[in-house]
């Protein structure tokens, strides 16, 4: 067994954790400090960011455990399945929130 693969897997997990924390803190920042505009947009965007961060943390842990078991067993690793939902949440939700905020500000 090559320990470099285990260490690379751990670094990848730590990157997942770091990104999850960043999303959660951004969501909490939106909930706390975005005071202009409708509160529905603020709560929606903030909660989606917090939930996306929480999901990413769990998905990163599951991927870490699965990859570690595969590395130790010497079998091929499975594909990452959590990426599509996360990209959708991180790209679509802020764009939709920005559009709603722009429309509300124009009224």
N, CA, C and O atoms as a Tinker XYZ file with bonds, in Angstrom:
   428  protein
     1  N      0.857000   -1.181000    0.000000    73     2
     2  CA     0.000000    0.000000    0.000000    64     1     3
     3  C      0.902000    1.242000    0.000000    63     2     4     5
     4  O      1.861000    1.333000    0.767000    81     3
     5  N      0.577000    2.170000   -0.857000    73     3     6
     6  CA     1.337000    3.408000   -0.966000    64     5     7
     7  C      0.650000    4.485000   -0.116000    63     6     8     9
     8  O     -0.495000    4.854000   -0.375000    81     7
     9  N      1.350000    4.971000    0.879000    73     7    10
    10  CA     0.767000    5.940000    1.811000    64     9    11
    11  C      0.511000    7.295000    1.171000    63    10    12    13
    12  O     -0.258000    8.100000    1.696000    81    11
    13  N      1.153000    7.546000    0.042000    73    11    14
    14  CA     0.910000    8.823000   -0.641000    64    13    15
    15  C     -0.551000    8.944000   -1.072000    63    14    16    17
    16  O     -1.120000   10.035000   -1.051000    81    15
    17  N     -1.153000    7.825000   -1.460000    73    15    18
    18  CA    -2.560000    7.865000   -1.868000    64    17    19
    19  C     -3.474000    8.154000   -0.683000    63    18    20    21
    20  O     -4.457000    8.885000   -0.811000    81    19
    21  N     -3.146000    7.580000    0.465000    73    19    22
    22  CA    -3.939000    7.862000    1.666000    64    21    23
    23  C     -3.810000    9.328000    2.071000    63    22    24    25
    24  O     -4.792000    9.960000    2.463000    81    23
    25  N     -2.604000    9.859000    1.975000    73    23    26
    26  CA    -2.404000   11.266000    2.327000    64    25    27
    27  C     -3.086000   12.197000    1.326000    63    26    28    29
    28  O     -3.640000   13.225000    1.715000    81    27
    29  N     -3.048000   11.846000    0.042000    73    27    30
    30  CA    -3.749000   12.655000   -0.963000    64    29    31
    31  C     -5.256000   12.614000   -0.722000    63    30    32    33
    32  O     -5.945000   13.622000   -0.883000    81    31
    33  N     -5.759000   11.454000   -0.338000    73    31    34
    34  CA    -7.184000   11.331000   -0.025000    64    33    35
    35  C     -7.541000   12.213000    1.169000    63    34    36    37
    36  O     -8.596000   12.847000    1.183000    81    35
    37  N     -6.664000   12.253000    2.168000    73    35    38
    38  CA    -6.921000   13.093000    3.338000    64    37    39
    39  C     -6.884000   14.572000    2.975000    63    38    40    41
    40  O     -7.695000   15.350000    3.476000    81    39
    41  N     -5.955000   14.970000    2.112000    73    39    42
    42  CA    -5.903000   16.368000    1.678000    64    41    43
    43  C     -7.166000   16.746000    0.914000    63    42    44    45
    44  O     -7.677000   17.857000    1.059000    81    43
    45  N     -7.665000   15.826000    0.104000    73    43    46
    46  CA    -8.902000   16.092000   -0.627000    64    45    47
    47  C    -10.067000   16.257000    0.333000    63    46    48    49
    48  O    -10.909000   17.136000    0.147000    81    47
    49  N    -10.120000   15.421000    1.353000    73    47    50
    50  CA   -11.176000   15.550000    2.363000    64    49    51
    51  C    -11.080000   16.899000    3.077000    63    50    52    53
    52  O    -12.096000   17.550000    3.321000    81    51
    53  N     -9.875000   17.309000    3.405000    73    51    54
    54  CA    -9.713000   18.611000    4.070000    64    53    55
    55  C    -10.145000   19.755000    3.153000    63    54    56    57
    56  O    -10.658000   20.765000    3.634000    81    55
    57  N     -9.948000   19.616000    1.852000    73    55    58
    58  CA   -10.434000   20.629000    0.907000    64    57    59
    59  C    -11.957000   20.659000    0.896000    63    58    60    61
    60  O    -12.559000   21.730000    0.820000    81    59
    61  N    -12.580000   19.488000    0.971000    73    59    62
    62  CA   -14.042000   19.430000    1.083000    64    61    63
    63  C    -14.505000   20.154000    2.343000    63    62    64    65
    64  O    -15.452000   20.939000    2.295000    81    63
    65  N    -13.851000   19.897000    3.454000    73    63    66
    66  CA   -14.235000   20.514000    4.725000    64    65    67
    67  C    -14.056000   22.029000    4.659000    63    66    68    69
    68  O    -14.913000   22.782000    5.122000    81    67
    69  N    -12.953000   22.466000    4.087000    73    67    70
    70  CA   -12.690000   23.905000    3.977000    64    69    71
    71  C    -13.750000   24.582000    3.122000    63    70    72    73
    72  O    -14.236000   25.656000    3.477000    81    71
    73  N    -14.115000   23.972000    2.003000    73    71    74
    74  CA   -15.136000   24.546000    1.133000    64    73    75
    75  C    -16.508000   24.523000    1.800000    63    74    76    77
    76  O    -17.279000   25.474000    1.671000    81    75
    77  N    -16.811000   23.440000    2.512000    73    75    78
    78  CA   -18.088000   23.349000    3.225000    64    77    79
    79  C    -18.196000   24.448000    4.277000    63    78    80    81
    80  O    -19.239000   25.090000    4.406000    81    79
    81  N    -17.133000   24.659000    5.017000    73    79    82
    82  CA   -17.153000   25.723000    6.027000    64    81    83
    83  C    -17.313000   27.095000    5.387000    63    82    84    85
    84  O    -18.020000   27.947000    5.926000    81    83
    85  N    -16.670000   27.321000    4.250000    73    83    86
    86  CA   -16.794000   28.603000    3.559000    64    85    87
    87  C    -18.231000   28.840000    3.111000    63    86    88    89
    88  O    -18.750000   29.948000    3.244000    81    87
    89  N    -18.874000   27.804000    2.582000    73    87    90
    90  CA   -20.275000   27.953000    2.176000    64    89    91
    91  C    -21.182000   28.219000    3.375000    63    90    92    93
    92  O    -22.081000   29.057000    3.302000    81    91
    93  N    -20.950000   27.517000    4.463000    73    91    94
    94  CA   -21.773000   27.718000    5.646000    64    93    95
    95  C    -21.582000   29.118000    6.226000    63    94    96    97
    96  O    -22.556000   29.761000    6.618000    81    95
    97  N    -20.361000   29.588000    6.283000    73    95    98
    98  CA   -20.104000   30.929000    6.806000    64    97    99
    99  C    -20.699000   31.986000    5.877000    63    98   100   101
   100  O    -21.234000   32.992000    6.344000    81    99
   101  N    -20.609000   31.763000    4.569000    73    99   102
   102  CA   -21.231000   32.701000    3.630000    64   101   103
   103  C    -22.740000   32.744000    3.834000    63   102   104   105
   104  O    -23.342000   33.817000    3.814000    81   103
   105  N    -23.348000   31.583000    4.029000    73   103   106
   106  CA   -24.788000   31.549000    4.284000    64   105   107
   107  C    -25.166000   32.252000    5.569000    63   106   108   109
   108  O    -26.157000   32.980000    5.617000    81   107
   109  N    -24.382000   32.036000    6.610000    73   107   110
   110  CA   -24.648000   32.730000    7.875000    64   109   111
   111  C    -24.428000   34.230000    7.735000    63   110   112   113
   112  O    -25.143000   35.024000    8.345000    81   111
   113  N    -23.440000   34.622000    6.933000    73   111   114
   114  CA   -23.218000   36.046000    6.673000    64   113   115
   115  C    -24.390000   36.673000    5.945000    63   114   116   117
   116  O    -24.799000   37.789000    6.265000    81   115
   117  N    -24.936000   35.962000    4.966000    73   115   118
   118  CA   -26.114000   36.460000    4.249000    64   117   119
   119  C    -27.283000   36.605000    5.217000    63   118   120   121
   120  O    -27.983000   37.617000    5.196000    81   119
   121  N    -27.495000   35.617000    6.048000    73   119   122
   122  CA   -28.605000   35.679000    7.005000    64   121   123
   123  C    -28.449000   36.838000    7.990000    63   122   124   125
   124  O    -29.437000   37.454000    8.390000    81   123
   125  N    -27.219000   37.128000    8.375000    73   123   126
   126  CA   -26.992000   38.145000    9.396000    64   125   127
   127  C    -26.880000   39.558000    8.817000    63   126   128   129
   128  O    -27.400000   40.506000    9.405000    81   127
   129  N    -26.204000   39.709000    7.666000    73   127   130
   130  CA   -25.819000   41.045000    7.229000    64   129   131
   131  C    -26.526000   41.562000    5.985000    63   130   132   133
   132  O    -26.437000   42.756000    5.699000    81   131
   133  N    -27.218000   40.724000    5.240000    73   131   134
   134  CA   -27.940000   41.197000    4.064000    64   133   135
   135  C    -29.283000   41.757000    4.515000    63   134   136   137
   136  O    -30.283000   41.042000    4.576000    81   135
   137  N    -29.285000   43.037000    4.826000    73   135   138
   138  CA   -30.483000   43.638000    5.409000    64   137   139
   139  C    -31.318000   44.407000    4.395000    63   138   140   141
   140  O    -32.470000   44.734000    4.678000    81   139
   141  N    -30.763000   44.708000    3.210000    73   139   142
   142  CA   -31.530000   45.421000    2.191000    64   141   143
   143  C    -32.273000   44.405000    1.331000    63   142   144   145
   144  O    -31.737000   43.344000    1.013000    81   143
   145  N    -33.482000   44.727000    0.962000    73   143   146
   146  CA   -34.266000   43.830000    0.121000    64   145   147
   147  C    -35.237000   43.013000    0.949000    63   146   148   149
   148  O    -35.423000   43.245000    2.144000    81   147
   149  N    -35.842000   42.066000    0.289000    73   147   150
   150  CA   -36.851000   41.225000    0.936000    64   149   151
   151  C    -36.194000   40.158000    1.803000    63   150   152   153
   152  O    -35.153000   39.600000    1.457000    81   151
   153  N    -36.819000   39.897000    2.918000    73   151   154
   154  CA   -36.259000   38.892000    3.815000    64   153   155
   155  C    -36.412000   37.484000    3.253000    63   154   156   157
   156  O    -35.669000   36.586000    3.651000    81   155
   157  N    -37.357000   37.266000    2.340000    73   155   158
   158  CA   -37.523000   35.947000    1.731000    64   157   159
   159  C    -36.278000   35.577000    0.941000    63   158   160   161
   160  O    -35.811000   34.440000    1.012000    81   159
   161  N    -35.739000   36.527000    0.192000    73   159   162
   162  CA   -34.524000   36.285000   -0.580000    64   161   163
   163  C    -33.356000   36.032000    0.358000    63   162   164   165
   164  O    -32.555000   35.125000    0.134000    81   163
   165  N    -33.262000   36.828000    1.398000    73   163   166
   166  CA   -32.169000   36.665000    2.357000    64   165   167
   167  C    -32.216000   35.296000    3.013000    63   166   168   169
   168  O    -31.206000   34.594000    3.065000    81   167
   169  N    -33.379000   34.916000    3.512000    73   167   170
   170  CA   -33.494000   33.610000    4.164000    64   169   171
   171  C    -33.287000   32.469000    3.181000    63   170   172   173
   172  O    -32.641000   31.473000    3.505000    81   171
   173  N    -33.832000   32.614000    1.990000    73   171   174
   174  CA   -33.676000   31.561000    0.982000    64   173   175
   175  C    -32.229000   31.347000    0.597000    63   174   176   177
   176  O    -31.740000   30.217000    0.605000    81   175
   177  N    -31.532000   32.437000    0.256000    73   175   178
   178  CA   -30.128000   32.328000   -0.138000    64   177   179
   179  C    -29.272000   31.849000    1.019000    63   178   180   181
   180  O    -28.422000   30.977000    0.840000    81   179
   181  N    -29.484000   32.401000    2.193000    73   179   182
   182  CA   -28.686000   32.002000    3.354000    64   181   183
   183  C    -28.867000   30.537000    3.705000    63   182   184   185
   184  O    -27.893000   29.827000    3.958000    81   183
   185  N    -30.110000   30.085000    3.721000    73   183   186
   186  CA   -30.360000   28.685000    4.058000    64   185   187
   187  C    -29.827000   27.728000    2.999000    63   186   188   189
   188  O    -29.306000   26.663000    3.329000    81   187
   189  N    -29.954000   28.102000    1.732000    73   187   190
   190  CA   -29.433000   27.235000    0.676000    64   189   191
   191  C    -27.912000   27.126000    0.783000    63   190   192   193
   192  O    -27.360000   26.040000    0.606000    81   191
   193  N    -27.237000   28.218000    1.066000    73   191   194
   194  CA   -25.780000   28.162000    1.216000    64   193   195
   195  C    -25.368000   27.323000    2.428000    63   194   196   197
   196  O    -24.422000   26.540000    2.350000    81   195
   197  N    -26.068000   27.484000    3.532000    73   195   198
   198  CA   -25.762000   26.678000    4.721000    64   197   199
   199  C    -26.041000   25.202000    4.449000    63   198   200   201
   200  O    -25.240000   24.341000    4.812000    81   199
   201  N    -27.166000   24.912000    3.815000    73   199   202
   202  CA   -27.488000   23.523000    3.498000    64   201   203
   203  C    -26.512000   22.929000    2.485000    63   202   204   205
   204  O    -26.132000   21.764000    2.600000    81   203
   205  N    -26.106000   23.722000    1.496000    73   203   206
   206  CA   -25.130000   23.230000    0.517000    64   205   207
   207  C    -23.798000   22.930000    1.202000    63   206   208   209
   208  O    -23.148000   21.932000    0.888000    81   207
   209  N    -23.394000   23.784000    2.130000    73   207   210
   210  CA   -22.165000   23.525000    2.878000    64   209   211
   211  C    -22.266000   22.283000    3.735000    63   210   212   213
   212  O    -21.321000   21.499000    3.819000    81   211
   213  N    -23.404000   22.103000    4.369000    73   211   214
   214  CA   -23.600000   20.906000    5.192000    64   213   215
   215  C    -23.592000   19.649000    4.337000    63   214   216   217
   216  O    -22.975000   18.648000    4.700000    81   215
   217  N    -24.275000   19.702000    3.206000    73   215   218
   218  CA   -24.291000   18.559000    2.295000    64   217   219
   219  C    -22.890000   18.252000    1.786000    63   218   220   221
   220  O    -22.492000   17.090000    1.706000    81   219
   221  N    -22.141000   19.302000    1.440000    73   219   222
   222  CA   -20.786000   19.092000    0.940000    64   221   223
   223  C    -19.897000   18.456000    2.000000    63   222   224   225
   224  O    -19.089000   17.583000    1.681000    81   223
   225  N    -20.033000   18.875000    3.248000    73   223   226
   226  CA   -19.257000   18.256000    4.317000    64   225   227
   227  C    -19.560000   16.769000    4.457000    63   226   228   229
   228  O    -18.650000   15.954000    4.604000    81   227
   229  N    -20.829000   16.427000    4.411000    73   227   230
   230  CA   -21.215000   15.010000    4.504000    64   229   231
   231  C    -20.767000   14.220000    3.277000    63   230   232   233
   232  O    -20.290000   13.091000    3.397000    81   231
   233  N    -20.923000   14.819000    2.097000    73   231   234
   234  CA   -20.508000   14.133000    0.870000    64   233   235
   235  C    -18.996000   13.932000    0.854000    63   234   236   237
   236  O    -18.512000   12.889000    0.414000    81   235
   237  N    -18.253000   14.923000    1.329000    73   235   238
   238  CA   -16.801000   14.784000    1.397000    64   237   239
   239  C    -16.375000   13.680000    2.347000    63   238   240   241
   240  O    -15.435000   12.936000    2.066000    81   239
   241  N    -17.066000   13.576000    3.465000    73   239   242
   242  CA   -16.745000   12.508000    4.419000    64   241   243
   243  C    -17.055000   11.139000    3.830000    63   242   244   245
   244  O    -16.260000   10.207000    3.952000    81   243
   245  N    -18.216000   11.025000    3.190000    73   243   246
   246  CA   -18.574000    9.738000    2.573000    64   245   247
   247  C    -17.572000    9.361000    1.492000    63   246   248   249
   248  O    -17.165000    8.204000    1.387000    81   247
   249  N    -17.174000   10.348000    0.687000    73   247   250
   250  CA   -16.194000   10.062000   -0.369000    64   249   251
   251  C    -14.846000    9.678000    0.237000    63   250   252   253
   252  O    -14.190000    8.757000   -0.249000    81   251
   253  N    -14.435000   10.363000    1.278000    73   251   254
   254  CA   -13.178000   10.051000    1.952000    64   253   255
   255  C    -13.180000    8.615000    2.459000    63   254   256   257
   256  O    -12.227000    7.870000    2.232000    81   255
   257  N    -14.257000    8.226000    3.148000    73   255   258
   258  CA   -14.336000    6.858000    3.695000    64   257   259
   259  C    -14.354000    5.812000    2.583000    63   258   260   261
   260  O    -13.690000    4.782000    2.695000    81   259
   261  N    -15.102000    6.063000    1.520000    73   259   262
   262  CA   -15.188000    5.137000    0.400000    64   261   263
   263  C    -13.835000    4.996000   -0.302000    63   262   264   265
   264  O    -13.398000    3.887000   -0.608000    81   263
   265  N    -13.181000    6.130000   -0.553000    73   263   266
   266  CA   -11.871000    6.080000   -1.208000    64   265   267
   267  C    -10.827000    5.402000   -0.322000    63   266   268   269
   268  O     -9.985000    4.654000   -0.817000    81   267
   269  N    -10.877000    5.659000    0.970000    73   267   270
   270  CA    -9.925000    5.022000    1.872000    64   269   271
   271  C    -10.099000    3.500000    1.869000    63   270   272   273
   272  O     -9.120000    2.755000    1.840000    81   271
   273  N    -11.339000    3.056000    1.898000    73   271   274
   274  CA   -11.583000    1.613000    1.848000    64   273   275
   275  C    -11.107000    1.026000    0.526000    63   274   276   277
   276  O    -10.541000   -0.067000    0.504000    81   275
   277  N    -11.329000    1.736000   -0.575000    73   275   278
   278  CA   -10.877000    1.255000   -1.881000    64   277   279
   279  C     -9.358000    1.200000   -1.963000    63   278   280   281
   280  O     -8.795000    0.246000   -2.499000    81   279
   281  N     -8.696000    2.224000   -1.432000    73   279   282
   282  CA    -7.231000    2.261000   -1.457000    64   281   283
   283  C     -6.665000    1.117000   -0.637000    63   282   284   285
   284  O     -5.748000    0.425000   -1.080000    81   283
   285  N     -7.201000    0.916000    0.543000    73   283   286
   286  CA    -6.693000   -0.155000    1.407000    64   285   287
   287  C     -6.961000   -1.541000    0.831000    63   286   288   289
   288  O     -6.171000   -2.463000    1.034000    81   287
   289  N     -8.088000   -1.691000    0.104000    73   287   290
   290  CA    -8.418000   -2.984000   -0.497000    64   289   291
   291  C     -7.726000   -3.193000   -1.840000    63   290   292   293
   292  O     -7.680000   -4.314000   -2.347000    81   291
   293  N     -7.189000   -2.123000   -2.416000    73   291   294
   294  CA    -6.506000   -2.236000   -3.697000    64   293   295
   295  C     -7.440000   -2.341000   -4.886000    63   294   296   297
   296  O     -7.072000   -2.901000   -5.919000    81   295
   297  N     -8.662000   -1.803000   -4.747000    73   295   298
   298  CA    -9.619000   -1.828000   -5.858000    64   297   299
   299  C     -9.809000   -0.411000   -6.394000    63   298   300   301
   300  O     -9.386000    0.569000   -5.780000    81   299
   301  N    -10.464000   -0.330000   -7.569000    73   299   302
   302  CA   -10.706000    0.975000   -8.179000    64   301   303
   303  C    -11.708000    1.779000   -7.360000    63   302   304   305
   304  O    -12.621000    1.230000   -6.742000    81   303
   305  N    -11.508000    3.107000   -7.375000    73   303   306
   306  CA   -12.423000    3.998000   -6.662000    64   305   307
   307  C    -13.613000    4.335000   -7.540000    63   306   308   309
   308  O    -13.498000    4.389000   -8.764000    81   307
   309  N    -14.749000    4.559000   -6.912000    73   307   310
   310  CA   -15.962000    4.925000   -7.633000    64   309   311
   311  C    -15.964000    6.399000   -7.992000    63   310   312   313
   312  O    -15.135000    7.161000   -7.494000    81   311
   313  N    -16.893000    6.811000   -8.857000    73   311   314
   314  CA   -16.964000    8.217000   -9.253000    64   313   315
   315  C    -17.537000    9.088000   -8.139000    63   314   316   317
   316  O    -18.227000    8.607000   -7.240000    81   315
   317  N    -17.234000   10.379000   -8.223000    73   315   318
   318  CA   -17.782000   11.348000   -7.269000    64   317   319
   319  C    -19.189000   11.712000   -7.723000    63   318   320   321
   320  O    -19.363000   12.230000   -8.826000    81   319
   321  N    -20.189000   11.451000   -6.900000    73   319   322
   322  CA   -21.565000   11.692000   -7.301000    64   321   323
   323  C    -22.172000   12.968000   -6.762000    63   322   324   325
   324  O    -23.289000   13.320000   -7.143000    81   323
   325  N    -21.483000   13.665000   -5.897000    73   323   326
   326  CA   -22.075000   14.829000   -5.237000    64   325   327
   327  C    -21.787000   16.136000   -5.945000    63   326   328   329
   328  O    -22.261000   17.183000   -5.503000    81   327
   329  N    -21.043000   16.114000   -7.006000    73   327   330
   330  CA   -20.581000   17.343000   -7.635000    64   329   331
   331  C    -21.711000   18.079000   -8.350000    63   330   332   333
   332  O    -21.787000   19.305000   -8.265000    81   331
   333  N    -22.575000   17.376000   -9.039000    73   331   334
   334  CA   -23.614000   18.022000   -9.840000    64   333   335
   335  C    -24.576000   18.835000   -8.983000    63   334   336   337
   336  O    -24.885000   19.978000   -9.318000    81   335
   337  N    -25.044000   18.270000   -7.902000    73   335   338
   338  CA   -25.965000   18.987000   -7.024000    64   337   339
   339  C    -25.297000   20.212000   -6.408000    63   338   340   341
   340  O    -25.914000   21.271000   -6.296000    81   339
   341  N    -24.053000   20.067000   -6.014000    73   339   342
   342  CA   -23.344000   21.183000   -5.406000    64   341   343
   343  C    -23.133000   22.320000   -6.399000    63   342   344   345
   344  O    -23.337000   23.484000   -6.055000    81   343
   345  N    -22.732000   22.001000   -7.615000    73   343   346
   346  CA   -22.532000   23.039000   -8.629000    64   345   347
   347  C    -23.847000   23.748000   -8.913000    63   346   348   349
   348  O    -23.878000   24.969000   -9.072000    81   347
   349  N    -24.919000   22.996000   -8.976000    73   347   350
   350  CA   -26.220000   23.618000   -9.179000    64   349   351
   351  C    -26.583000   24.573000   -8.059000    63   350   352   353
   352  O    -27.087000   25.668000   -8.307000    81   351
   353  N    -26.330000   24.164000   -6.838000    73   351   354
   354  CA   -26.657000   25.019000   -5.694000    64   353   355
   355  C    -25.781000   26.257000   -5.644000    63   354   356   357
   356  O    -26.254000   27.345000   -5.313000    81   355
   357  N    -24.514000   26.098000   -5.967000    73   355   358
   358  CA   -23.588000   27.225000   -5.851000    64   357   359
   359  C    -23.712000   28.191000   -7.033000    63   358   360   361
   360  O    -23.463000   29.386000   -6.873000    81   359
   361  N    -24.086000   27.703000   -8.194000    73   359   362
   362  CA   -24.179000   28.570000   -9.366000    64   361   363
   363  C    -25.592000   29.131000   -9.537000    63   362   364   365
   364  O    -25.756000   30.337000   -9.716000    81   363
   365  N    -26.601000   28.281000   -9.486000    73   363   366
   366  CA   -27.964000   28.697000   -9.813000    64   365   367
   367  C    -28.583000   29.543000   -8.709000    63   366   368   369
   368  O    -29.212000   30.562000   -8.995000    81   367
   369  N    -28.420000   29.146000   -7.483000    73   367   370
   370  CA   -29.093000   29.859000   -6.382000    64   369   371
   371  C    -28.600000   31.303000   -6.239000    63   370   372   373
   372  O    -29.439000   32.199000   -6.144000    81   371
   373  N    -27.302000   31.580000   -6.217000    73   371   374
   374  CA   -26.893000   32.990000   -6.132000    64   373   375
   375  C    -27.315000   33.810000   -7.350000    63   374   376   377
   376  O    -27.654000   34.986000   -7.213000    81   375
   377  N    -27.300000   33.205000   -8.538000    73   375   378
   378  CA   -27.765000   33.943000   -9.716000    64   377   379
   379  C    -29.250000   34.280000   -9.606000    63   378   380   381
   380  O    -29.662000   35.400000   -9.905000    81   379
   381  N    -30.036000   33.322000   -9.183000    73   379   382
   382  CA   -31.465000   33.580000   -9.008000    64   381   383
   383  C    -31.699000   34.640000   -7.929000    63   382   384   385
   384  O    -32.552000   35.513000   -8.090000    81   383
   385  N    -30.951000   34.563000   -6.842000    73   383   386
   386  CA   -31.095000   35.557000   -5.775000    64   385   387
   387  C    -30.690000   36.944000   -6.263000    63   386   388   389
   388  O    -31.343000   37.932000   -5.926000    81   387
   389  N    -29.627000   37.030000   -7.049000    73   387   390
   390  CA   -29.192000   38.321000   -7.580000    64   389   391
   391  C    -30.246000   38.902000   -8.514000    63   390   392   393
   392  O    -30.508000   40.105000   -8.493000    81   391
   393  N    -30.848000   38.044000   -9.335000    73   391   394
   394  CA   -31.905000   38.530000  -10.221000    64   393   395
   395  C    -33.113000   39.023000   -9.433000    63   394   396   397
   396  O    -33.680000   40.066000   -9.758000    81   395
   397  N    -33.501000   38.298000   -8.424000    73   395   398
   398  CA   -34.637000   38.715000   -7.598000    64   397   399
   399  C    -34.319000   40.021000   -6.883000    63   398   400   401
   400  O    -35.166000   40.913000   -6.827000    81   399
   401  N    -33.119000   40.148000   -6.337000    73   399   402
   402  CA   -32.722000   41.396000   -5.670000    64   401   403
   403  C    -32.697000   42.564000   -6.643000    63   402   404   405
   404  O    -33.089000   43.673000   -6.283000    81   403
   405  N    -32.243000   42.333000   -7.870000    73   403   406
   406  CA   -32.204000   43.402000   -8.862000    64   405   407
   407  C    -33.617000   43.834000   -9.261000    63   406   408   409
   408  O    -33.879000   45.026000   -9.419000    81   407
   409  N    -34.513000   42.880000   -9.421000    73   407   410
   410  CA   -35.892000   43.212000   -9.781000    64   409   411
   411  C    -36.582000   43.952000   -8.647000    63   410   412   413
   412  O    -37.304000   44.920000   -8.886000    81   411
   413  N    -36.365000   43.507000   -7.419000    73   411   414
   414  CA   -36.983000   44.157000   -6.259000    64   413   415
   415  C    -36.424000   45.571000   -6.104000    63   414   416   417
   416  O    -37.173000   46.490000   -5.773000    81   415
   417  N    -35.130000   45.763000   -6.335000    73   415   418
   418  CA   -34.524000   47.092000   -6.198000    64   417   419
   419  C    -35.040000   48.034000   -7.278000    63   418   420   421
   420  O    -35.142000   49.239000   -7.048000    81   419
   421  N    -35.368000   47.499000   -8.458000    73   419   422
   422  CA   -35.862000   48.334000   -9.551000    64   421   423
   423  C    -37.300000   48.788000   -9.310000    63   422   424   425
   424  O    -37.732000   49.791000   -9.879000    81   423
   425  N    -38.035000   48.074000   -8.488000    73   423   426
   426  CA   -39.434000   48.452000   -8.216000    64   425   427
   427  C    -39.502000   49.567000   -7.286000    63   426   428
   428  O    -40.595000   50.019000   -6.943000    81   427
